[in-house]
């Protein structure tokens, strides 16, 4: 059984940040803003609290 729960809480503000490394160098992607540098990020409209089903394989 698969179940997806999607909820919107107008009073909550969630920022999701991504760490994106360079393929060959010791560098990360950073974005310039008027307040300085930041990691790439987004604020979703809906908040997803996923339900995960665990399956175990017997050998």
Predicted model as a PDB file, atoms N, CA, C, CB and O in Angstrom, pLDDT in the B-factor column:
MODEL        1                                                                  
ATOM      1  N   UNK A   1       0.846  -1.174   0.000  1.00 52.00           N  
ATOM      2  CA  UNK A   1       0.000   0.000   0.000  1.00 52.00           C  
ATOM      3  C   UNK A   1       0.891   1.237   0.000  1.00 52.00           C  
ATOM      4  CB  UNK A   1      -0.962  -0.002   1.220  1.00 52.00           C  
ATOM      5  O   UNK A   1       1.779   1.378   0.842  1.00 52.00           O  
ATOM      6  N   UNK A   2       0.648   2.113  -0.935  1.00 59.00           N  
ATOM      7  CA  UNK A   2       1.429   3.341  -1.045  1.00 59.00           C  
ATOM      8  C   UNK A   2       0.556   4.508  -0.613  1.00 59.00           C  
ATOM      9  CB  UNK A   2       1.962   3.549  -2.498  1.00 59.00           C  
ATOM     10  O   UNK A   2      -0.608   4.617  -0.999  1.00 59.00           O  
ATOM     11  N   UNK A   3       1.144   5.370   0.191  1.00 63.00           N  
ATOM     12  CA  UNK A   3       0.377   6.497   0.704  1.00 63.00           C  
ATOM     13  C   UNK A   3       1.256   7.736   0.658  1.00 63.00           C  
ATOM     14  CB  UNK A   3      -0.133   6.225   2.151  1.00 63.00           C  
ATOM     15  O   UNK A   3       2.408   7.701   1.090  1.00 63.00           O  
ATOM     16  N   UNK A   4       0.721   8.819   0.141  1.00 61.00           N  
ATOM     17  CA  UNK A   4       1.439  10.087   0.084  1.00 61.00           C  
ATOM     18  C   UNK A   4       0.624  11.115   0.847  1.00 61.00           C  
ATOM     19  CB  UNK A   4       1.690  10.544  -1.394  1.00 61.00           C  
ATOM     20  O   UNK A   4      -0.575  11.274   0.616  1.00 61.00           O  
ATOM     21  N   UNK A   5       1.288  11.807   1.757  1.00 59.00           N  
ATOM     22  CA  UNK A   5       0.624  12.840   2.542  1.00 59.00           C  
ATOM     23  C   UNK A   5       1.256  14.178   2.175  1.00 59.00           C  
ATOM     24  CB  UNK A   5       0.738  12.555   4.084  1.00 59.00           C  
ATOM     25  O   UNK A   5       2.456  14.373   2.373  1.00 59.00           O  
ATOM     26  N   UNK A   6       0.470  15.085   1.651  1.00 60.00           N  
ATOM     27  CA  UNK A   6       0.948  16.414   1.294  1.00 60.00           C  
ATOM     28  C   UNK A   6       0.128  17.411   2.095  1.00 60.00           C  
ATOM     29  CB  UNK A   6       0.836  16.681  -0.255  1.00 60.00           C  
ATOM     30  O   UNK A   6      -1.102  17.415   2.037  1.00 60.00           O  
ATOM     31  N   UNK A   7       0.823  18.252   2.838  1.00 61.00           N  
ATOM     32  CA  UNK A   7       0.149  19.174   3.746  1.00 61.00           C  
ATOM     33  C   UNK A   7       0.732  20.567   3.551  1.00 61.00           C  
ATOM     34  CB  UNK A   7       0.294  18.712   5.229  1.00 61.00           C  
ATOM     35  O   UNK A   7       1.930  20.722   3.315  1.00 61.00           O  
ATOM     36  N   UNK A   8      -0.113  21.565   3.651  1.00 60.00           N  
ATOM     37  CA  UNK A   8       0.361  22.950   3.601  1.00 60.00           C  
ATOM     38  C   UNK A   8       0.059  23.630   4.938  1.00 60.00           C  
ATOM     39  CB  UNK A   8      -0.306  23.730   2.420  1.00 60.00           C  
ATOM     40  O   UNK A   8      -1.091  23.697   5.371  1.00 60.00           O  
ATOM     41  N   UNK A   9       1.112  24.130   5.580  1.00 64.00           N  
ATOM     42  CA  UNK A   9       0.975  24.895   6.811  1.00 64.00           C  
ATOM     43  C   UNK A   9       1.388  26.330   6.505  1.00 64.00           C  
ATOM     44  CB  UNK A   9       1.840  24.281   7.975  1.00 64.00           C  
ATOM     45  O   UNK A   9       2.573  26.614   6.329  1.00 64.00           O  
ATOM     46  N   UNK A  10       0.439  27.211   6.444  1.00 66.00           N  
ATOM     47  CA  UNK A  10       0.738  28.599   6.068  1.00 66.00           C  
ATOM     48  C   UNK A  10       1.671  29.289   7.058  1.00 66.00           C  
ATOM     49  CB  UNK A  10      -0.549  29.391   5.952  1.00 66.00           C  
ATOM     50  O   UNK A  10       2.400  30.204   6.676  1.00 66.00           O  
ATOM     51  N   UNK A  11       1.662  28.870   8.313  1.00 72.00           N  
ATOM     52  CA  UNK A  11       2.484  29.514   9.335  1.00 72.00           C  
ATOM     53  C   UNK A  11       3.922  29.016   9.361  1.00 72.00           C  
ATOM     54  CB  UNK A  11       1.866  29.305  10.679  1.00 72.00           C  
ATOM     55  O   UNK A  11       4.767  29.631  10.012  1.00 72.00           O  
ATOM     56  N   UNK A  12       4.226  27.909   8.665  1.00 69.00           N  
ATOM     57  CA  UNK A  12       5.575  27.349   8.665  1.00 69.00           C  
ATOM     58  C   UNK A  12       6.307  27.762   7.407  1.00 69.00           C  
ATOM     59  CB  UNK A  12       5.535  25.819   8.782  1.00 69.00           C  
ATOM     60  O   UNK A  12       5.728  27.849   6.324  1.00 69.00           O  
ATOM     61  N   UNK A  13       7.585  28.013   7.574  1.00 72.00           N  
ATOM     62  CA  UNK A  13       8.443  28.404   6.459  1.00 72.00           C  
ATOM     63  C   UNK A  13       9.645  27.466   6.459  1.00 72.00           C  
ATOM     64  CB  UNK A  13       8.890  29.913   6.568  1.00 72.00           C  
ATOM     65  O   UNK A  13      10.466  27.509   7.374  1.00 72.00           O  
ATOM     66  N   UNK A  14       9.752  26.620   5.438  1.00 75.00           N  
ATOM     67  CA  UNK A  14      10.859  25.684   5.339  1.00 75.00           C  
ATOM     68  C   UNK A  14      11.774  26.094   4.191  1.00 75.00           C  
ATOM     69  CB  UNK A  14      10.344  24.242   5.140  1.00 75.00           C  
ATOM     70  O   UNK A  14      11.311  26.284   3.067  1.00 75.00           O  
ATOM     71  N   UNK A  15      13.062  26.230   4.465  1.00 82.00           N  
ATOM     72  CA  UNK A  15      14.066  26.478   3.439  1.00 82.00           C  
ATOM     73  C   UNK A  15      14.841  25.192   3.219  1.00 82.00           C  
ATOM     74  CB  UNK A  15      15.017  27.650   3.840  1.00 82.00           C  
ATOM     75  O   UNK A  15      15.350  24.605   4.174  1.00 82.00           O  
ATOM     76  N   UNK A  16      14.939  24.749   1.984  1.00 85.00           N  
ATOM     77  CA  UNK A  16      15.707  23.556   1.641  1.00 85.00           C  
ATOM     78  C   UNK A  16      16.957  23.995   0.887  1.00 85.00           C  
ATOM     79  CB  UNK A  16      14.855  22.553   0.789  1.00 85.00           C  
ATOM     80  O   UNK A  16      16.861  24.646  -0.154  1.00 85.00           O  
ATOM     81  N   UNK A  17      18.133  23.641   1.411  1.00 91.00           N  
ATOM     82  CA  UNK A  17      19.405  24.012   0.816  1.00 91.00           C  
ATOM     83  C   UNK A  17      20.043  22.788   0.174  1.00 91.00           C  
ATOM     84  CB  UNK A  17      20.346  24.631   1.871  1.00 91.00           C  
ATOM     85  O   UNK A  17      19.907  21.667   0.666  1.00 91.00           O  
ATOM     86  N   UNK A  18      20.745  23.024  -0.938  1.00 93.00           N  
ATOM     87  CA  UNK A  18      21.423  21.951  -1.657  1.00 93.00           C  
ATOM     88  C   UNK A  18      22.926  22.179  -1.629  1.00 93.00           C  
ATOM     89  CB  UNK A  18      20.918  21.859  -3.110  1.00 93.00           C  
ATOM     90  O   UNK A  18      23.399  23.304  -1.787  1.00 93.00           O  
ATOM     91  N   UNK A  19      23.663  21.108  -1.429  1.00 95.00           N  
ATOM     92  CA  UNK A  19      25.124  21.154  -1.545  1.00 95.00           C  
ATOM     93  C   UNK A  19      25.471  20.478  -2.858  1.00 95.00           C  
ATOM     94  CB  UNK A  19      25.846  20.452  -0.317  1.00 95.00           C  
ATOM     95  O   UNK A  19      25.283  19.272  -3.015  1.00 95.00           O  
ATOM     96  N   UNK A  20      25.980  21.262  -3.799  1.00 96.00           N  
ATOM     97  CA  UNK A  20      26.292  20.761  -5.131  1.00 96.00           C  
ATOM     98  C   UNK A  20      27.796  20.903  -5.347  1.00 96.00           C  
ATOM     99  CB  UNK A  20      25.482  21.529  -6.236  1.00 96.00           C  
ATOM    100  O   UNK A  20      28.294  22.002  -5.590  1.00 96.00           O  
ATOM    101  N   UNK A  21      28.519  19.781  -5.258  1.00 96.00           N  
ATOM    102  CA  UNK A  21      29.972  19.844  -5.427  1.00 96.00           C  
ATOM    103  C   UNK A  21      30.372  19.888  -6.899  1.00 96.00           C  
ATOM    104  CB  UNK A  21      30.631  18.650  -4.750  1.00 96.00           C  
ATOM    105  O   UNK A  21      29.637  19.429  -7.773  1.00 96.00           O  
ATOM    106  N   UNK A  22      31.553  20.451  -7.151  1.00 95.00           N  
ATOM    107  CA  UNK A  22      32.154  20.431  -8.478  1.00 95.00           C  
ATOM    108  C   UNK A  22      32.599  19.002  -8.764  1.00 95.00           C  
ATOM    109  CB  UNK A  22      33.356  21.435  -8.582  1.00 95.00           C  
ATOM    110  O   UNK A  22      32.967  18.280  -7.838  1.00 95.00           O  
ATOM    111  N   UNK A  23      32.573  18.578 -10.026  1.00 95.00           N  
ATOM    112  CA  UNK A  23      32.917  17.198 -10.357  1.00 95.00           C  
ATOM    113  C   UNK A  23      34.375  16.855 -10.098  1.00 95.00           C  
ATOM    114  CB  UNK A  23      32.598  16.933 -11.788  1.00 95.00           C  
ATOM    115  O   UNK A  23      34.679  15.734  -9.692  1.00 95.00           O  
ATOM    116  N   UNK A  24      35.280  17.796 -10.325  1.00 97.00           N  
ATOM    117  CA  UNK A  24      36.705  17.468 -10.247  1.00 97.00           C  
ATOM    118  C   UNK A  24      37.490  18.320  -9.250  1.00 97.00           C  
ATOM    119  CB  UNK A  24      37.318  17.614 -11.599  1.00 97.00           C  
ATOM    120  O   UNK A  24      38.625  17.975  -8.919  1.00 97.00           O  
ATOM    121  N   UNK A  25      36.928  19.399  -8.774  1.00 96.00           N  
ATOM    122  CA  UNK A  25      37.649  20.300  -7.873  1.00 96.00           C  
ATOM    123  C   UNK A  25      36.997  20.298  -6.493  1.00 96.00           C  
ATOM    124  CB  UNK A  25      37.686  21.736  -8.449  1.00 96.00           C  
ATOM    125  O   UNK A  25      35.852  19.871  -6.342  1.00 96.00           O  
ATOM    126  N   UNK A  26      37.717  20.767  -5.507  1.00 96.00           N  
ATOM    127  CA  UNK A  26      37.174  20.894  -4.146  1.00 96.00           C  
ATOM    128  C   UNK A  26      36.426  22.216  -4.024  1.00 96.00           C  
ATOM    129  CB  UNK A  26      38.309  20.806  -3.077  1.00 96.00           C  
ATOM    130  O   UNK A  26      36.859  23.130  -3.322  1.00 96.00           O  
ATOM    131  N   UNK A  27      35.302  22.296  -4.717  1.00 97.00           N  
ATOM    132  CA  UNK A  27      34.506  23.516  -4.735  1.00 97.00           C  
ATOM    133  C   UNK A  27      33.027  23.167  -4.636  1.00 97.00           C  
ATOM    134  CB  UNK A  27      34.787  24.337  -6.012  1.00 97.00           C  
ATOM    135  O   UNK A  27      32.606  22.071  -5.006  1.00 97.00           O  
ATOM    136  N   UNK A  28      32.246  24.121  -4.128  1.00 96.00           N  
ATOM    137  CA  UNK A  28      30.796  23.999  -4.055  1.00 96.00           C  
ATOM    138  C   UNK A  28      30.160  25.123  -4.842  1.00 96.00           C  
ATOM    139  CB  UNK A  28      30.309  24.014  -2.592  1.00 96.00           C  
ATOM    140  O   UNK A  28      30.751  26.190  -5.005  1.00 96.00           O  
ATOM    141  N   UNK A  29      28.946  24.883  -5.332  1.00 97.00           N  
ATOM    142  CA  UNK A  29      28.199  25.940  -6.000  1.00 97.00           C  
ATOM    143  C   UNK A  29      27.657  26.905  -4.945  1.00 97.00           C  
ATOM    144  CB  UNK A  29      27.043  25.348  -6.862  1.00 97.00           C  
ATOM    145  O   UNK A  29      26.969  26.490  -4.013  1.00 97.00           O  
ATOM    146  N   UNK A  30      27.965  28.181  -5.094  1.00 97.00           N  
ATOM    147  CA  UNK A  30      27.461  29.224  -4.211  1.00 97.00           C  
ATOM    148  C   UNK A  30      26.825  30.301  -5.095  1.00 97.00           C  
ATOM    149  CB  UNK A  30      28.610  29.822  -3.302  1.00 97.00           C  
ATOM    150  O   UNK A  30      27.288  30.561  -6.206  1.00 97.00           O  
ATOM    151  N   UNK A  31      25.768  30.914  -4.588  1.00 96.00           N  
ATOM    152  CA  UNK A  31      25.061  31.951  -5.331  1.00 96.00           C  
ATOM    153  C   UNK A  31      25.227  33.297  -4.637  1.00 96.00           C  
ATOM    154  CB  UNK A  31      23.568  31.599  -5.474  1.00 96.00           C  
ATOM    155  O   UNK A  31      25.123  33.394  -3.414  1.00 96.00           O  
ATOM    156  N   UNK A  32      25.486  34.331  -5.427  1.00 97.00           N  
ATOM    157  CA  UNK A  32      25.640  35.683  -4.882  1.00 97.00           C  
ATOM    158  C   UNK A  32      24.262  36.299  -4.652  1.00 97.00           C  
ATOM    159  CB  UNK A  32      26.488  36.577  -5.837  1.00 97.00           C  
ATOM    160  O   UNK A  32      23.389  36.241  -5.518  1.00 97.00           O  
ATOM    161  N   UNK A  33      24.082  36.892  -3.468  1.00 94.00           N  
ATOM    162  CA  UNK A  33      22.852  37.621  -3.150  1.00 94.00           C  
ATOM    163  C   UNK A  33      23.245  39.013  -2.680  1.00 94.00           C  
ATOM    164  CB  UNK A  33      21.999  36.873  -2.059  1.00 94.00           C  
ATOM    165  O   UNK A  33      24.432  39.315  -2.549  1.00 94.00           O  
ATOM    166  N   UNK A  34      22.268  39.851  -2.429  1.00 96.00           N  
ATOM    167  CA  UNK A  34      22.573  41.197  -1.937  1.00 96.00           C  
ATOM    168  C   UNK A  34      23.120  41.166  -0.512  1.00 96.00           C  
ATOM    169  CB  UNK A  34      21.323  42.075  -1.993  1.00 96.00           C  
ATOM    170  O   UNK A  34      23.722  42.141  -0.061  1.00 96.00           O  
ATOM    171  N   UNK A  35      22.918  40.055   0.205  1.00 94.00           N  
ATOM    172  CA  UNK A  35      23.422  39.925   1.576  1.00 94.00           C  
ATOM    173  C   UNK A  35      24.686  39.077   1.676  1.00 94.00           C  
ATOM    174  CB  UNK A  35      22.355  39.327   2.453  1.00 94.00           C  
ATOM    175  O   UNK A  35      25.162  38.803   2.777  1.00 94.00           O  
ATOM    176  N   UNK A  36      25.227  38.665   0.547  1.00 97.00           N  
ATOM    177  CA  UNK A  36      26.428  37.831   0.561  1.00 97.00           C  
ATOM    178  C   UNK A  36      26.216  36.569  -0.253  1.00 97.00           C  
ATOM    179  CB  UNK A  36      26.818  37.471   1.995  1.00 97.00           C  
ATOM    180  O   UNK A  36      25.403  36.551  -1.177  1.00 97.00           O  
ATOM    181  N   UNK A  37      26.945  35.512   0.085  1.00 97.00           N  
ATOM    182  CA  UNK A  37      26.893  34.250  -0.646  1.00 97.00           C  
ATOM    183  C   UNK A  37      26.005  33.248   0.072  1.00 97.00           C  
ATOM    184  CB  UNK A  37      28.298  33.674  -0.827  1.00 97.00           C  
ATOM    185  O   UNK A  37      25.916  33.256   1.300  1.00 97.00           O  
ATOM    186  N   UNK A  38      25.345  32.382  -0.697  1.00 96.00           N  
ATOM    187  CA  UNK A  38      24.473  31.364  -0.121  1.00 96.00           C  
ATOM    188  C   UNK A  38      24.503  30.104  -0.979  1.00 96.00           C  
ATOM    189  CB  UNK A  38      23.029  31.893   0.012  1.00 96.00           C  
ATOM    190  O   UNK A  38      24.855  30.144  -2.158  1.00 96.00           O  
ATOM    191  N   UNK A  39      24.132  28.998  -0.369  1.00 96.00           N  
ATOM    192  CA  UNK A  39      23.939  27.760  -1.116  1.00 96.00           C  
ATOM    193  C   UNK A  39      22.640  27.880  -1.919  1.00 96.00           C  
ATOM    194  CB  UNK A  39      23.900  26.516  -0.154  1.00 96.00           C  
ATOM    195  O   UNK A  39      21.750  28.644  -1.543  1.00 96.00           O  
ATOM    196  N   UNK A  40      22.525  27.131  -3.024  1.00 95.00           N  
ATOM    197  CA  UNK A  40      21.244  27.106  -3.734  1.00 95.00           C  
ATOM    198  C   UNK A  40      20.144  26.604  -2.802  1.00 95.00           C  
ATOM    199  CB  UNK A  40      21.333  26.213  -4.999  1.00 95.00           C  
ATOM    200  O   UNK A  40      20.345  25.646  -2.056  1.00 95.00           O  
ATOM    201  N   UNK A  41      18.994  27.249  -2.849  1.00 92.00           N  
ATOM    202  CA  UNK A  41      17.909  26.832  -1.960  1.00 92.00           C  
ATOM    203  C   UNK A  41      16.550  27.183  -2.562  1.00 92.00           C  
ATOM    204  CB  UNK A  41      18.064  27.490  -0.578  1.00 92.00           C  
ATOM    205  O   UNK A  41      16.452  27.959  -3.512  1.00 92.00           O  
ATOM    206  N   UNK A  42      15.511  26.592  -1.984  1.00 87.00           N  
ATOM    207  CA  UNK A  42      14.150  26.882  -2.408  1.00 87.00           C  
ATOM    208  C   UNK A  42      13.226  26.736  -1.214  1.00 87.00           C  
ATOM    209  CB  UNK A  42      13.711  25.950  -3.566  1.00 87.00           C  
ATOM    210  O   UNK A  42      13.566  26.100  -0.217  1.00 87.00           O  
ATOM    211  N   UNK A  43      12.047  27.338  -1.334  1.00 81.00           N  
ATOM    212  CA  UNK A  43      11.009  27.258  -0.309  1.00 81.00           C  
ATOM    213  C   UNK A  43       9.777  26.637  -0.974  1.00 81.00           C  
ATOM    214  CB  UNK A  43      10.685  28.686   0.314  1.00 81.00           C  
ATOM    215  O   UNK A  43       9.149  27.286  -1.811  1.00 81.00           O  
ATOM    216  N   UNK A  44       9.416  25.401  -0.624  1.00 75.00           N  
ATOM    217  CA  UNK A  44       8.261  24.774  -1.275  1.00 75.00           C  
ATOM    218  C   UNK A  44       6.942  25.331  -0.750  1.00 75.00           C  
ATOM    219  CB  UNK A  44       8.299  23.263  -1.070  1.00 75.00           C  
ATOM    220  O   UNK A  44       6.851  25.777   0.394  1.00 75.00           O  
ATOM    221  N   UNK A  45       5.945  25.299  -1.587  1.00 68.00           N  
ATOM    222  CA  UNK A  45       4.606  25.716  -1.172  1.00 68.00           C  
ATOM    223  C   UNK A  45       3.984  24.645  -0.278  1.00 68.00           C  
ATOM    224  CB  UNK A  45       3.706  25.984  -2.407  1.00 68.00           C  
ATOM    225  O   UNK A  45       3.384  24.956   0.751  1.00 68.00           O  
ATOM    226  N   UNK A  46       4.133  23.373  -0.680  1.00 66.00           N  
ATOM    227  CA  UNK A  46       3.561  22.268   0.077  1.00 66.00           C  
ATOM    228  C   UNK A  46       4.658  21.575   0.872  1.00 66.00           C  
ATOM    229  CB  UNK A  46       2.849  21.267  -0.859  1.00 66.00           C  
ATOM    230  O   UNK A  46       5.812  21.533   0.445  1.00 66.00           O  
ATOM    231  N   UNK A  47       4.300  21.039   2.011  1.00 62.00           N  
ATOM    232  CA  UNK A  47       5.234  20.320   2.866  1.00 62.00           C  
ATOM    233  C   UNK A  47       4.895  18.842   2.777  1.00 62.00           C  
ATOM    234  CB  UNK A  47       5.175  20.832   4.347  1.00 62.00           C  
ATOM    235  O   UNK A  47       3.767  18.437   3.060  1.00 62.00           O  
ATOM    236  N   UNK A  48       5.864  18.049   2.388  1.00 61.00           N  
ATOM    237  CA  UNK A  48       5.620  16.620   2.165  1.00 61.00           C  
ATOM    238  C   UNK A  48       6.228  15.812   3.312  1.00 61.00           C  
ATOM    239  CB  UNK A  48       6.212  16.160   0.797  1.00 61.00           C  
ATOM    240  O   UNK A  48       7.434  15.864   3.557  1.00 61.00           O  
ATOM    241  N   UNK A  49       5.393  15.087   3.990  1.00 56.00           N  
ATOM    242  CA  UNK A  49       5.848  14.177   5.033  1.00 56.00           C  
ATOM    243  C   UNK A  49       5.575  12.775   4.512  1.00 56.00           C  
ATOM    244  CB  UNK A  49       5.125  14.446   6.423  1.00 56.00           C  
ATOM    245  O   UNK A  49       4.491  12.229   4.716  1.00 56.00           O  
ATOM    246  N   UNK A  50       6.558  12.199   3.843  1.00 59.00           N  
ATOM    247  CA  UNK A  50       6.385  10.926   3.165  1.00 59.00           C  
ATOM    248  C   UNK A  50       6.224   9.764   4.118  1.00 59.00           C  
ATOM    249  CB  UNK A  50       7.539  10.672   2.265  1.00 59.00           C  
ATOM    250  O   UNK A  50       6.769   9.755   5.222  1.00 59.00           O  
ATOM    251  N   UNK A  51       5.483   8.810   3.677  1.00 50.00           N  
ATOM    252  CA  UNK A  51       5.318   7.559   4.398  1.00 50.00           C  
ATOM    253  C   UNK A  51       6.104   6.521   3.622  1.00 50.00           C  
ATOM    254  CB  UNK A  51       3.798   7.155   4.554  1.00 50.00           C  
ATOM    255  O   UNK A  51       5.879   6.332   2.426  1.00 50.00           O  
ATOM    256  N   UNK A  52       7.016   5.853   4.290  1.00 50.00           N  
ATOM    257  CA  UNK A  52       7.899   4.901   3.634  1.00 50.00           C  
ATOM    258  C   UNK A  52       7.567   3.497   4.092  1.00 50.00           C  
ATOM    259  CB  UNK A  52       9.371   5.228   3.920  1.00 50.00           C  
ATOM    260  O   UNK A  52       7.448   3.228   5.288  1.00 50.00           O  
ATOM    261  N   UNK A  53       7.419   2.611   3.130  1.00 54.00           N  
ATOM    262  CA  UNK A  53       7.180   1.208   3.435  1.00 54.00           C  
ATOM    263  C   UNK A  53       8.503   0.467   3.286  1.00 54.00           C  
ATOM    264  CB  UNK A  53       6.076   0.597   2.503  1.00 54.00           C  
ATOM    265  O   UNK A  53       9.179   0.608   2.267  1.00 54.00           O  
ATOM    266  N   UNK A  54       8.878  -0.316   4.284  1.00 50.00           N  
ATOM    267  CA  UNK A  54      10.129  -1.071   4.250  1.00 50.00           C  
ATOM    268  C   UNK A  54       9.839  -2.496   3.824  1.00 50.00           C  
ATOM    269  CB  UNK A  54      10.836  -1.045   5.627  1.00 50.00           C  
ATOM    270  O   UNK A  54       8.926  -3.141   4.340  1.00 50.00           O  
ATOM    271  N   UNK A  55      10.623  -2.978   2.880  1.00 56.00           N  
ATOM    272  CA  UNK A  55      10.479  -4.359   2.414  1.00 56.00           C  
ATOM    273  C   UNK A  55      11.794  -5.079   2.682  1.00 56.00           C  
ATOM    274  CB  UNK A  55      10.098  -4.420   0.887  1.00 56.00           C  
ATOM    275  O   UNK A  55      12.870  -4.533   2.442  1.00 56.00           O  
ATOM    276  N   UNK A  56      11.701  -6.269   3.166  1.00 57.00           N  
ATOM    277  CA  UNK A  56      12.877  -7.064   3.492  1.00 57.00           C  
ATOM    278  C   UNK A  56      12.907  -8.276   2.584  1.00 57.00           C  
ATOM    279  CB  UNK A  56      12.877  -7.488   4.984  1.00 57.00           C  
ATOM    280  O   UNK A  56      11.926  -9.010   2.468  1.00 57.00           O  
ATOM    281  N   UNK A  57      14.038  -8.474   1.948  1.00 58.00           N  
ATOM    282  CA  UNK A  57      14.221  -9.645   1.081  1.00 58.00           C  
ATOM    283  C   UNK A  57      14.944 -10.728   1.862  1.00 58.00           C  
ATOM    284  CB  UNK A  57      15.016  -9.276  -0.212  1.00 58.00           C  
ATOM    285  O   UNK A  57      15.974 -10.473   2.487  1.00 58.00           O  
ATOM    286  N   UNK A  58      14.416 -11.903   1.825  1.00 57.00           N  
ATOM    287  CA  UNK A  58      15.089 -13.030   2.478  1.00 57.00           C  
ATOM    288  C   UNK A  58      15.957 -13.724   1.447  1.00 57.00           C  
ATOM    289  CB  UNK A  58      14.059 -14.030   3.109  1.00 57.00           C  
ATOM    290  O   UNK A  58      15.519 -13.966   0.322  1.00 57.00           O  
ATOM    291  N   UNK A  59      17.173 -14.040   1.819  1.00 55.00           N  
ATOM    292  CA  UNK A  59      18.093 -14.717   0.905  1.00 55.00           C  
ATOM    293  C   UNK A  59      17.949 -16.208   0.985  1.00 55.00           C  
ATOM    294  CB  UNK A  59      19.519 -14.330   1.198  1.00 55.00           C  
ATOM    295  O   UNK A  59      18.650 -16.935   0.281  1.00 55.00           O  
TER     296      UNK A  59                                                      
ENDMDL                                                                          
END                                                                             
